Amino acid sequence: MGMSMKTFFTVKFALLPIAVFVFLIVRGMPAAAIGAGFAVALVVCAWRLYAHDIKTLEIAALAIFGALACGILVAHDVVAANAVPLAFAGLGVFSIATVLSRKPWTAEFSRAAYPGAEESPVFVLVNMIVSGLWGVLFLLLALAHALKAGGIVTTAIVLVGAAVSILGPRFLVHMALARRMVQLSGRTVRDAACPTGDIEIAVIGMRPGEKLHEELLIGNQPEPTAHSRIMKAHEPFVPWTQLAQALQLLEAAAVSGDRVTIKVFLQQHVHGYQPGDNP
């Protein structure tokens, strides 16, 4: 849950007005940067509105640049000198506000990657955490620009944001599901909050030689279900009345040492079994 790589780049597209704005600010054109940012944000919102898929992040970006445009008309020197910190501070406040209202903005992007999961408590929790982290990162960017910390610091913050958005949700989902499984078992999790818990959870990552994708379906023709990310398979099934009679014959063949009957039973009831050359 949270944001996949595709979702991450979709978010970056929503932040295109910020990118245009910063590009022009670096070249010493604050008024033009604010105007261009507002224009790009307006185009993005209009396009999203036409597609019936507008996001609160895009509306927030438009509102931020609208406020900056009004501000530069009233207090040109102050707003021009602090335009970047103000823009990122606005995004940070917006992100924290969506978390406090329990409507994290990242969830709007994550729904496309995880359709049907938006009602899940894990989905909401993960996106609240990721949106909160983005809020902190936006505020850190605002502080870094206000203190003129330099390009290395701001680049590091952006890279951390990318890592958090792509890798963080997987880690959070694994931890949340693990805790939920422990809770359903009636036991407690052993962690810093509960050092006497029954079960300790540790995310160790992939072991050497471990497959990246476990094979969950035995059949070669899985079918879809109501959920786009859940498949089902039709496995061979023998009714119990028929199987009970076959097991009685197998027991009798085992007692009498009838190898031929045993092999015929295995061929009929064990999928993929092929007898060897030994008698």
C-alpha positions, -999 to 999 in steps of 0.1 A, spaced: 0 0 0 9 36 1 28 46 -31 43 23 -57 69 36 -82 42 45 -107 22 63 -80 54 81 -69 59 96 -104 22 105 -106 27 125 -74 58 141 -90 36 152 -119 11 168 -94 41 187 -80 52 200 -115 41 235 -106 66 235 -77 93 222 -100 87 250 -125 85 275 -96 119 265 -81 135 264 -116 127 300 -121 134 311 -85 170 297 -89 174 320 -119 165 350 -98 130 356 -112 106 353 -81 77 372 -96 79 351 -129 83 319 -108 52 326 -88 32 335 -120 45 304 -138 38 281 -109 2 295 -106 -3 291 -144 10 255 -144 -11 246 -113 -41 260 -130 -35 240 -161 -30 208 -141 -62 214 -121 -82 221 -152 -69 190 -169 -76 168 -138 -111 184 -135 -118 176 -171 -107 140 -164 -129 139 -133 -98 129 -113 -86 161 -95 -65 156 -63 -64 177 -32 -27 181 -36 -32 198 -69 -58 221 -54 -35 229 -26 -7 238 -50 -30 261 -69 -41 277 -36 -5 282 -24 5 299 -57 -26 320 -56 -17 332 -21 19 339 -31 7 359 -62 -15 380 -39 13 383 -14 38 396 -39 14 423 -49 11 435 -13 46 429 0 68 423 -30 102 423 -13 93 401 16 74 374 -5 100 374 -32 128 368 -7 109 340 11 88 325 -18 104 290 -17 102 285 21 66 298 21 56 274 -8 71 243 10 57 254 43 23 256 27 27 220 13 38 208 48 9 224 66 -15 209 39 0 174 44 -3 176 82 -39 189 79 -49 159 57 -35 136 83 -53 153 112 -86 151 92 -79 114 86 -80 120 48 -44 116 38 -36 131 4 -14 101 -6 -45 78 -4 -59 96 -35 -29 84 -55 -27 50 -39 -62 40 -48 -52 36 -84 -24 12 -74 -46 -7 -49 -82 -6 -61 -108 -18 -36 -84 -14 -6 -93 22 4 -117 9 32 -90 -12 48 -77 1 81 -42 -9 70 -45 12 39 -57 43 58 -30 38 85 -1 35 60 -13 65 40 -16 86 71 19 77 81 33 84 46 13 117 43 27 127 77 62 119 66 58 140 34 45 168 56 76 167 77 98 166 46 81 196 31 86 215 63 123 205 64 126 217 28 111 250 39 135 253 68 165 243 46 156 270 21 150 296 48 184 289 64 200 287 29 214 252 38 225 246 2 217 222 -26 232 191 -9 209 193 20 177 199 -1 187 171 -25 192 147 4 157 156 18 141 149 -17 159 116 -19 147 106 15 112 115 4 115 93 -26 128 64 -6 100 68 20 73 69 -7 85 39 -25 99 16 1 82 28 33 46 14 25 59 -21 19 77 -21 53 46 -6 70 22 -31 55 44 -60 65 46 -48 100 8 -40 102 -2 -74 89 23 -92 112 8 -74 142 -27 -81 131 -19 -118 127 -5 -118 162 -35 -100 176 -59 -125 160 -39 -153 176 -47 -139 210 -11 -131 219 8 -98 223 37 -83 204 71 -79 221 85 -44 214 96 -13 233 61 -6 245 56 -42 257 89 -59 265 72 -89 280 51 -97 249 48 -132 236 60 -127 200 88 -105 186 85 -92 151 116 -86 130 116 -76 93 148 -93 80 143 -89 43 151 -115 16 173 -144 26 201 -156 2 185 -178 -25 149 -169 -15 125 -165 -44 113 -129 -50 77 -141 -57 62 -171 -40 41 -194 -62 7 -192 -45 -14 -209 -72 -7 -245 -82 -29 -245 -113 -18 -230 -145 -51 -212 -153 -59 -188 -124 -91 -169 -126 -99 -134 -114 -121 -126 -84 -141 -94 -74 -108 -79 -62 -84 -72 -90 -53 -83 -70 -67 -116 -57 -68 -147 -80 -84 -181 -75 -76 -216 -89 -96 -247 -93 -76 -276 -78 -84 -313 -84 -109 -326 -58 -121 -361 -51 -153 -365 -31 -147 -381 3 -170 -411 -3 -150 -420 -34 -116 -412 -17 -125 -433 14 -131 -464 -8 -98 -457 -27 -79 -454 6 -93 -488 17 -80 -503 -15 -47 -486 -10 -44 -500 25 -52 -535 13 -26 -532 -15 0 -519 10 -6 -549 33 -4 -574 5 26 -556 -12 7 -550 -45 30 -524 -61 10 -522 -93 -22 -512 -75 -3 -487 -53 12 -470 -84 -22 -469 -102 -37 -453 -71 -9 -426 -70 -13 -419 -107 -50 -414 -103 -50 -393 -71 -16 -375 -69 -14 -347 -95 19 -350 -115 30 -384 -101 49 -405 -126 61 -440 -115 98 -447 -119 114 -476 -137 119 -497 -105 93 -525 -101 
